[in-house]
């Protein structure tokens, strides 16, 4: 799940509280059922994993609202950055759709897919609509990466 609005954020916070309560109840039920500590931990893994993913999404949304984007190392991550910029600017999907001259459903669909396969031109239109710009730099390749490229192990 990607949190894309304040409503999603509030729902995620509520779900975190509910999941924490559920996790405590589930753990107690496993202990009551006589499972060993190791069995309890193994049985709890799916619940804990989902909870951790949701916590990561909440932290991401909170960082984005503060305009703490970090850097992206791969151009494939530009879609998530476009979503982050919209959120950071307090622009709704409806507002962005109006600025782009597309439907709100189109923006929602694009964001749900994190703008997978977005063209450079389209990404620039979105950046322009948000009155944002990005700077692209080239980093020195790491020695490990150079070795992989030339086939050295």
C-alpha positions as CSV (number, residue, x, y, z in Angstrom):
1,X,0.0,0.0,0.0
2,X,1.2,3.5,-0.8
3,X,-0.1,6.3,1.3
4,X,-1.1,9.0,-1.2
5,X,-3.4,11.4,0.8
6,X,-4.1,12.6,4.3
7,X,-7.1,10.3,4.5
8,X,-4.9,7.3,3.6
9,X,-2.4,8.5,6.3
10,X,-5.1,8.8,9.0
11,X,-6.4,5.3,8.0
12,X,-2.9,3.9,8.1
13,X,-2.4,5.3,11.6
14,X,-5.6,3.8,12.8
15,X,-4.8,0.5,11.2
16,X,-1.4,0.5,12.9
17,X,-3.2,0.9,16.3
18,X,-5.6,-1.9,15.5
19,X,-2.9,-4.2,14.2
20,X,-0.8,-3.6,17.4
21,X,-3.9,-4.6,19.5
22,X,-4.5,-7.6,17.2
23,X,-0.9,-8.7,17.5
24,X,-0.9,-8.6,21.2
25,X,-4.2,-10.7,21.3
26,X,-2.8,-13.1,18.8
27,X,0.4,-13.5,20.7
28,X,-1.5,-14.2,23.9
29,X,-3.7,-16.8,22.1
30,X,-0.6,-18.6,20.8
31,X,1.0,-18.7,24.3
32,X,-2.3,-19.9,25.8
33,X,-2.5,-22.6,23.1
34,X,0.9,-23.9,24.5
35,X,3.1,-22.9,21.6
36,X,6.8,-22.6,22.4
37,X,8.4,-19.1,22.2
38,X,10.0,-20.1,18.9
39,X,6.7,-21.3,17.5
40,X,5.0,-18.1,18.7
41,X,7.6,-16.0,16.9
42,X,7.3,-18.0,13.7
43,X,3.5,-17.8,13.8
44,X,3.6,-14.0,14.4
45,X,5.9,-13.3,11.5
46,X,3.2,-12.6,8.9
47,X,1.5,-10.1,11.2
48,X,4.7,-8.5,12.3
49,X,5.9,-8.2,8.7
50,X,2.7,-6.5,7.5
51,X,2.8,-4.2,10.5
52,X,6.5,-3.2,9.7
53,X,5.6,-2.5,6.1
54,X,2.8,-0.2,7.1
55,X,5.1,1.5,9.6
56,X,7.6,2.1,6.7
57,X,4.8,3.6,4.6
58,X,3.7,5.9,7.4
59,X,7.3,7.1,8.0
60,X,7.8,7.6,4.2
61,X,4.6,9.8,4.1
62,X,5.7,11.8,7.1
63,X,9.2,12.4,5.6
64,X,7.7,13.4,2.3
65,X,5.4,16.0,4.0
66,X,8.6,17.5,5.4
67,X,10.1,17.5,1.9
68,X,12.7,15.0,3.0
69,X,13.0,13.0,-0.2
70,X,16.5,11.8,0.0
71,X,18.1,11.0,-3.4
72,X,17.1,8.4,-5.9
73,X,19.8,6.2,-7.4
74,X,17.8,4.8,-10.3
75,X,15.6,6.6,-12.8
76,X,13.0,3.8,-12.2
77,X,12.3,5.5,-8.9
78,X,11.2,8.8,-10.5
79,X,7.5,7.7,-10.3
80,X,7.6,7.5,-6.5
81,X,9.4,10.9,-6.4
82,X,6.6,12.4,-8.5
83,X,4.0,11.1,-6.0
84,X,6.2,12.5,-3.2
85,X,6.4,15.9,-4.8
86,X,2.7,16.1,-5.2
87,X,2.1,15.2,-1.5
88,X,4.9,17.6,-0.3
89,X,3.2,20.5,-2.2
90,X,-0.2,19.7,-0.7
91,X,-1.6,19.2,-4.2
92,X,-4.5,16.7,-4.4
93,X,-4.8,14.2,-7.1
94,X,-7.8,16.1,-8.3
95,X,-5.8,19.4,-8.5
96,X,-3.0,17.7,-10.3
97,X,-5.4,16.2,-12.8
98,X,-6.9,19.6,-13.5
99,X,-3.4,21.1,-14.0
100,X,-2.6,18.3,-16.4
101,X,-5.9,18.3,-18.2
102,X,-6.6,14.6,-17.4
103,X,-9.1,12.8,-15.2
104,X,-8.6,12.3,-11.5
105,X,-9.0,8.6,-12.1
106,X,-6.0,8.7,-14.5
107,X,-3.8,10.4,-11.9
108,X,-4.9,7.9,-9.3
109,X,-4.2,5.0,-11.6
110,X,-0.8,6.4,-12.5
111,X,0.2,6.9,-8.8
112,X,-1.0,3.5,-7.8
113,X,1.4,2.1,-10.4
114,X,4.0,4.7,-9.3
115,X,4.1,6.1,-12.9
116,X,5.5,2.8,-14.2
117,X,7.1,3.4,-17.7
118,X,6.4,7.2,-17.5
119,X,8.1,9.0,-20.4
120,X,10.6,11.8,-19.8
121,X,8.2,14.2,-21.4
122,X,5.3,13.2,-19.2
123,X,7.4,13.3,-16.1
124,X,8.4,16.8,-17.1
125,X,4.8,17.9,-17.6
126,X,4.0,16.6,-14.0
127,X,7.1,18.4,-12.6
128,X,6.0,21.6,-14.4
129,X,2.4,21.2,-13.1
130,X,3.9,21.0,-9.6
131,X,6.3,23.9,-10.2
132,X,9.2,21.6,-9.3
133,X,12.4,20.6,-10.9
134,X,14.9,17.8,-10.4
135,X,18.6,17.7,-10.9
136,X,20.2,14.6,-12.4
137,X,23.8,13.8,-11.6
138,X,26.1,11.0,-12.5
139,X,27.9,9.2,-9.7
140,X,31.2,7.5,-10.1
141,X,30.7,3.8,-10.5
142,X,31.7,1.6,-7.6
143,X,34.6,-0.8,-8.0
144,X,32.1,-3.7,-7.5
145,X,29.9,-2.5,-10.3
146,X,32.8,-2.0,-12.6
147,X,33.9,-5.5,-12.0
148,X,30.4,-6.8,-12.8
149,X,30.3,-4.8,-16.0
150,X,33.6,-6.3,-17.3
151,X,32.8,-9.7,-15.9
152,X,35.4,-9.9,-13.1
153,X,34.3,-11.7,-10.0
